[in-house]
Amino acid sequence: MPVGRNCRECGAPLPPDLRWCGRCFAPVTHHASRAPLHEPGTFIGALTPSVRTSRWRAGATSFGPVGRIVSTLVVLALFPWWGVGGLNPLVLLAALAWLIAAMIFLRSIWKPERIVDDRPTRGDRFRARHPVLGRDVRIGRTAGALVTMLVAGAAIAGWISLDGYGRYVWAAVVIVAAIAFLVARWIDL
């Protein structure tokens, strides 16, 4: 029976033929040898399917695509439309409360659902058929910053070129689009 290399009490090195430690005189515990569980160099365990997520497939606690779209339309219908025409301060509070509630509700509805599936996704099938068109396009930080600066410059140029009422309508559209973009990034769409 093999013996551990070091004493369990004091940590002193042990020769294989001792029954007690030479430094602290503690009894040496022998280990039982065991046969190897697998051949050297072979795979251990079973392959597990890759876990994917989908916003369009129904799960145990989520809607399918129709339920998610209908729920989103219901949330949009509950917007405080009654105050769009006037400048009532309560409209701003109602719109802010609606925006917060809608973000929480839509985030829970549109969260990706875990699916275990061996079938290839539509994107994988497209990449297999069209290897050139199916490449993932990744934009680096530098290119993303450059695109952001170009869009901001175009927005500023558009703001300066407009006058009167059109300037404020255009600014409202840009603000709503920016908020929608930030919410989509936060929800991870």
C-alpha positions in Angstrom: 0.0 0.0 0.0 1.4 3.4 -0.9 2.2 5.9 1.7 1.8 9.7 1.3 4.9 11.7 0.6 4.6 13.9 3.7 3.4 13.5 7.3 -0.2 14.6 7.8 0.6 16.1 11.2 3.9 18.0 10.7 4.5 17.9 6.9 7.9 16.1 7.2 9.0 14.0 4.2 8.4 10.3 4.7 10.2 7.3 3.2 7.8 4.6 1.9 8.7 2.0 4.5 7.9 3.9 7.8 4.9 3.3 10.1 5.3 6.5 12.0 6.8 10.0 11.4 10.5 10.4 12.3 9.9 14.0 13.5 6.6 14.0 15.4 6.1 10.2 15.9 2.6 10.3 14.5 1.3 7.1 12.9 1.5 7.0 9.2 -1.8 6.4 7.3 -1.6 4.1 4.3 -3.6 4.9 1.2 -5.4 2.2 -0.7 -4.4 2.1 -4.4 -7.1 2.3 -7.0 -7.3 1.2 -10.6 -7.3 4.0 -13.2 -10.8 5.1 -14.3 -9.9 5.5 -17.9 -7.1 4.9 -20.4 -4.5 7.6 -20.5 -5.3 10.1 -23.2 -8.9 9.3 -23.6 -11.9 11.6 -23.2 -13.5 11.8 -19.8 -17.2 12.4 -19.5 -20.0 12.8 -22.1 -20.5 15.5 -24.6 -23.1 18.0 -23.5 -25.1 19.9 -26.1 -24.2 23.5 -26.4 -26.7 25.7 -24.6 -28.1 28.4 -26.8 -30.5 31.2 -26.1 -33.4 32.5 -28.3 -35.9 35.3 -28.0 -38.2 33.7 -30.6 -38.6 30.2 -29.1 -41.1 29.7 -26.3 -39.7 28.3 -23.0 -41.3 26.9 -19.9 -42.0 30.3 -18.5 -42.0 32.5 -21.6 -44.2 33.3 -24.6 -43.5 32.4 -28.1 -43.0 35.1 -30.8 -46.7 35.8 -31.1 -47.2 36.3 -27.4 -44.2 38.5 -27.1 -45.2 40.7 -30.0 -48.8 41.0 -28.7 -47.5 41.8 -25.2 -45.3 44.5 -26.6 -48.2 46.0 -28.6 -50.3 46.0 -25.4 -47.5 47.9 -23.5 -47.3 50.4 -26.3 -51.1 50.9 -26.3 -50.9 51.7 -22.6 -48.7 54.7 -23.2 -50.4 57.9 -21.7 -51.7 59.1 -25.1 -54.1 61.4 -23.3 -51.4 64.0 -22.7 -49.6 64.1 -26.0 -51.3 67.3 -27.2 -50.8 69.6 -24.2 -48.0 70.7 -21.9 -49.3 69.3 -18.6 -46.6 68.5 -16.1 -48.5 65.3 -15.1 -48.0 64.0 -18.6 -44.2 64.0 -18.1 -44.5 62.1 -14.8 -47.0 59.6 -16.4 -44.7 59.1 -19.4 -41.7 58.6 -17.1 -43.6 56.1 -15.0 -44.8 54.3 -18.1 -41.2 54.2 -19.5 -39.8 52.7 -16.4 -42.7 50.1 -16.1 -42.4 49.3 -19.8 -38.7 48.8 -19.6 -39.0 46.3 -16.7 -42.0 44.5 -18.3 -40.4 44.3 -21.8 -37.1 43.2 -20.4 -38.7 40.3 -18.7 -40.7 39.3 -21.8 -37.9 39.6 -24.3 -35.1 38.0 -22.2 -33.4 35.2 -24.1 -34.8 31.7 -23.2 -32.3 28.8 -22.9 -32.9 26.1 -25.4 -31.1 22.8 -25.8 -31.3 21.9 -29.4 -29.0 20.0 -31.8 -30.5 21.6 -34.9 -28.4 24.3 -36.4 -29.7 27.8 -36.2 -30.9 29.8 -39.3 -27.7 31.8 -39.1 -25.6 28.6 -39.0 -27.4 27.2 -42.0 -27.0 30.5 -43.9 -23.3 30.5 -43.1 -22.9 26.9 -44.3 -24.6 27.7 -47.6 -23.0 31.1 -48.2 -19.6 31.3 -46.5 -18.7 34.7 -47.9 -22.0 36.4 -47.1 -22.4 34.6 -43.7 -19.3 36.0 -42.1 -19.8 37.8 -38.8 -19.0 41.5 -39.1 -17.3 42.8 -36.0 -16.7 46.5 -35.5 -13.8 47.3 -33.3 -13.7 50.1 -30.7 -11.9 52.5 -33.0 -14.3 52.0 -35.9 -17.3 52.2 -33.5 -15.9 55.5 -32.1 -15.4 56.8 -35.6 -18.9 55.9 -36.7 -20.3 57.5 -33.5 -18.4 60.7 -34.2 -19.7 60.8 -37.8 -23.3 60.3 -36.7 -22.9 62.9 -34.0 -21.4 65.3 -36.6 -24.3 64.7 -39.0 -26.8 65.2 -36.1 -25.1 68.6 -35.2 -25.1 69.6 -38.9 -28.8 68.7 -39.2 -29.6 70.7 -36.0 -27.8 73.8 -37.3 -29.3 73.7 -40.7 -32.9 73.5 -39.4 -34.7 76.5 -38.0 -37.9 77.1 -36.1 -40.3 74.4 -35.3 -38.6 71.7 -37.4 -35.5 71.9 -35.2 -37.4 70.9 -32.1 -39.3 68.1 -33.8 -36.0 66.7 -35.2 -34.4 67.0 -31.7 -37.3 65.1 -30.2 -37.0 62.3 -32.7 -33.3 62.0 -32.0 -33.8 62.0 -28.3 -36.5 59.3 -28.5 -34.2 57.2 -30.8 -31.3 57.6 -28.5 -33.4 56.5 -25.5 -34.7 53.5 -27.5 -31.2 52.6 -28.5 -30.0 52.8 -24.8 -33.0 50.7 -23.6 -32.3 48.1 -26.3 -28.7 47.9 -25.3 -29.7 47.6 -21.6 -32.2 44.9 -22.4 -29.6 43.2 -24.6 -31.7 42.9 -27.7 
